[in-house]
Amino acid sequence: MVTDVVVVGAGPAGRALSHRLLRRGVAVTVVDPRPEVEWRATYACWTDEIPYWLPPGVVGAQVDSVAMRVTETTGLRRGYTVFDTVALRRALTLDDARILRDHATVVGEHHVTTRSGATITASTVIDARGLPGRGPRQTAWGVVVPRAQARPFLGDTEAVLMDWTPPSSDAAAGASFLYAVPLDADRVLLEETCLAGDPPVPVAHLRARLDERLSGHPITPLTTETVSFALRGPTAPWRVRPIVFGSRGGLLHPATGYSVGASLAVADDVAVAIADGHDPLGALWPRSARLVHRLRSVGLRALLALSPDATRRMFDTFAELPLTQQRAYLSGRDDATGTAQAMAALFSAVDKDIRRSFVRAVPGRRIIDEADQ
Ligand SMILES: Cc1cc2nc3c(=O)[nH]c(=O)nc-3n(C[C@H](O)[C@H](O)[C@H](O)COP(=O)(O)OP(=O)(O)OC[C@H]3O[C@@H](n4cnc5c(N)ncnc54)[C@H](O)[C@@H]3O)c2cc1C
């Protein structure tokens, strides 16, 4: 079987890219063992990352700002969107694609072999199989509750990105915070989250912490959510062949765990490059994006090196940074200057214990050298 492009993996990244390739007139074969399965995870991103081509119906809930609570409560005035995940998946139509319900066993630069023995040859193969599970992970445990029950946790804010109060009684096992966001008009997700742990904080710990946090409040969970995913992708995804995309392809922010917004945002640029016969890596990895990737990897190392108490203190300082710097660090995938400035500002503002920890995590000049390779 011959096709223009094979996309392996129909998660948010693979599906978004396939959808845009089809819109650009490219013949696409999608390989996934279960392409029809509904996505169950809660996917959120910054509102300004959502591409123009997605219909408004994909929005489950949208707020103008999110709160961060550490010593004080600060507002991060930036739109935040929680997707209606079922609607998002449906909007990423694959009507004209050839779909292979199969496991890819060999994913080469120009061919893919599947478990059932099919081989597909293509000009371009994109590997969007998600990030394999070694190394540091983000873990969380959440409950979905009726909006009225979430009021004590939201306070007078619409959504809480991170509530680090109060420190949990078993904090030594790893720092965690409450993430509280509306899913739609009626439901709110309350999730105890460890941003990054190596070894990861076990989900059972986070469940116990959430129970502790919610005790004394009348909570009747409608559903629950378990989160556990790898954070460390390839060191230099622009050098990996076949081309890797999505969380597997370096689009996952290693210090926040977000990738869906980035994959959606860049999918059409990659599709246009492929449709026009250009190298898609040019659209995916300009030098500035490679530098940001390096800086973020340093950010993950620095985060992992902090004690639970230092992690809280670091976020206390982060919450005080100017919004432009917070924004640059949290997304800004190709904003190397903004990311570097945010990291430098954070470095100057944190206490000296944290600074010492950061210094140990920073490999200095190598960041720039490696981004050029
Ligand atoms: C509960 C939960 C909540 C999350 N919330 C957020 C959030 O709010 N915002 C955010 O940005 N991120 C969030 N994440 C992180 C999330 O994992 C990723 O951001 C997202 O799923 C990555 O999308 P992806 O398409 O790159 O990979 P995946 O979603 O992992 O998709 C990979 C696809 O590849 C397929 N596949 C795997 N192996 C093969 C094979 N051998 N052959 C063929 N197909 C294969 C799989 O079936 C799957 O469909 C969350 C994760 C979890 C678990």
Ligand as a Chemical Component Dictionary entry (heavy atoms), coordinates in Angstrom:
data_LIG
# 
_chem_comp.id                   LIG 
_chem_comp.type                 NON-POLYMER 
_chem_comp.pdbx_formal_charge   0 
_chem_comp.three_letter_code    LIG 
# 
loop_
_chem_comp_atom.comp_id 
_chem_comp_atom.atom_id 
_chem_comp_atom.alt_atom_id 
_chem_comp_atom.type_symbol 
_chem_comp_atom.charge 
_chem_comp_atom.model_Cartn_x 
_chem_comp_atom.model_Cartn_y 
_chem_comp_atom.model_Cartn_z 
_chem_comp_atom.pdbx_ordinal 
LIG C1  C1  C 0 -5.713 12.150 32.614 1  
LIG C2  C2  C 0 -4.764 12.999 31.829 2  
LIG C3  C3  C 0 -4.989 14.377 31.744 3  
LIG C4  C4  C 0 -4.160 15.173 30.968 4  
LIG N1  N1  N 0 -4.423 16.506 30.865 5  
LIG C5  C5  C 0 -3.719 17.251 29.992 6  
LIG C6  C6  C 0 -4.067 18.615 29.753 7  
LIG O1  O1  O 0 -4.968 19.171 30.387 8  
LIG N2  N2  N 0 -3.382 19.324 28.820 9  
LIG C7  C7  C 0 -2.359 18.751 28.120 10 
LIG O2  O2  O 0 -1.792 19.420 27.259 11 
LIG N3  N3  N 0 -1.983 17.467 28.354 12 
LIG C8  C8  C 0 -2.621 16.716 29.259 13 
LIG N4  N4  N 0 -2.271 15.412 29.497 14 
LIG C9  C9  C 0 -1.074 14.867 28.907 15 
LIG C10 C10 C 0 -1.456 13.980 27.727 16 
LIG O3  O3  O 0 -0.919 12.704 27.774 17 
LIG C11 C11 C 0 -0.902 14.391 26.494 18 
LIG O4  O4  O 0 -0.816 15.757 26.502 19 
LIG C12 C12 C 0 -1.681 13.903 25.257 20 
LIG O5  O5  O 0 -2.495 12.781 25.380 21 
LIG C13 C13 C 0 -0.625 13.574 24.285 22 
LIG O6  O6  O 0 -1.216 13.399 23.051 23 
LIG P1  P1  P 0 -0.462 12.582 21.942 24 
LIG O7  O7  O 0 -1.382 12.504 20.792 25 
LIG O8  O8  O 0 0.901  13.114 21.731 26 
LIG O9  O9  O 0 -0.249 11.114 22.571 27 
LIG P2  P2  P 0 -1.320 10.086 23.105 28 
LIG O10 O10 O 0 -2.535 10.761 23.584 29 
LIG O11 O11 O 0 -0.583 9.204  24.047 30 
LIG O12 O12 O 0 -1.743 9.247  21.816 31 
LIG C14 C14 C 0 -0.927 8.255  21.259 32 
LIG C15 C15 C 0 -1.742 7.403  20.301 33 
LIG O13 O13 O 0 -0.840 6.478  19.676 34 
LIG C16 C16 C 0 -1.455 5.201  19.647 35 
LIG N5  N5  N 0 -0.396 4.179  19.615 36 
LIG C17 C17 C 0 0.465  3.850  20.617 37 
LIG N6  N6  N 0 1.278  2.858  20.209 38 
LIG C18 C18 C 0 0.948  2.575  18.931 39 
LIG C19 C19 C 0 1.436  1.649  17.962 40 
LIG N7  N7  N 0 2.440  0.812  18.220 41 
LIG N8  N8  N 0 0.861  1.641  16.743 42 
LIG C20 C20 C 0 -0.147 2.493  16.455 43 
LIG N9  N9  N 0 -0.657 3.382  17.330 44 
LIG C21 C21 C 0 -0.107 3.421  18.549 45 
LIG C22 C22 C 0 -2.306 5.134  20.893 46 
LIG O14 O14 O 0 -3.374 4.186  20.742 47 
LIG C23 C23 C 0 -2.825 6.586  20.988 48 
LIG O15 O15 O 0 -4.051 6.738  20.286 49 
LIG C24 C24 C 0 -3.068 14.592 30.284 50 
LIG C25 C25 C 0 -2.836 13.231 30.407 51 
LIG C26 C26 C 0 -3.652 12.435 31.166 52 
LIG C27 C27 C 0 -3.351 10.980 31.274 53 
# 
loop_
_chem_comp_bond.comp_id 
_chem_comp_bond.atom_id_1 
_chem_comp_bond.atom_id_2 
_chem_comp_bond.value_order 
_chem_comp_bond.pdbx_ordinal 
LIG C1  C2  SING 1  
LIG C2  C3  SING 2  
LIG C2  C26 DOUB 3  
LIG C3  C4  DOUB 4  
LIG C4  N1  SING 5  
LIG C4  C24 SING 6  
LIG N1  C5  DOUB 7  
LIG C5  C6  SING 8  
LIG C5  C8  SING 9  
LIG C6  O1  DOUB 10 
LIG C6  N2  SING 11 
LIG N2  C7  SING 12 
LIG C7  O2  DOUB 13 
LIG C7  N3  SING 14 
LIG N3  C8  DOUB 15 
LIG C8  N4  SING 16 
LIG N4  C9  SING 17 
LIG N4  C24 SING 18 
LIG C9  C10 SING 19 
LIG C10 O3  SING 20 
LIG C10 C11 SING 21 
LIG C11 O4  SING 22 
LIG C11 C12 SING 23 
LIG C12 O5  SING 24 
LIG C12 C13 SING 25 
LIG C13 O6  SING 26 
LIG O6  P1  SING 27 
LIG P1  O7  DOUB 28 
LIG P1  O8  SING 29 
LIG P1  O9  SING 30 
LIG O9  P2  SING 31 
LIG P2  O10 DOUB 32 
LIG P2  O11 SING 33 
LIG P2  O12 SING 34 
LIG O12 C14 SING 35 
LIG C14 C15 SING 36 
LIG C15 O13 SING 37 
LIG C15 C23 SING 38 
LIG O13 C16 SING 39 
LIG C16 N5  SING 40 
LIG C16 C22 SING 41 
LIG N5  C17 SING 42 
LIG N5  C21 SING 43 
LIG C17 N6  DOUB 44 
LIG N6  C18 SING 45 
LIG C18 C19 SING 46 
LIG C18 C21 DOUB 47 
LIG C19 N7  SING 48 
LIG C19 N8  DOUB 49 
LIG N8  C20 SING 50 
LIG C20 N9  DOUB 51 
LIG N9  C21 SING 52 
LIG C22 O14 SING 53 
LIG C22 C23 SING 54 
LIG C23 O15 SING 55 
LIG C24 C25 DOUB 56 
LIG C25 C26 SING 57 
LIG C26 C27 SING 58 
# 
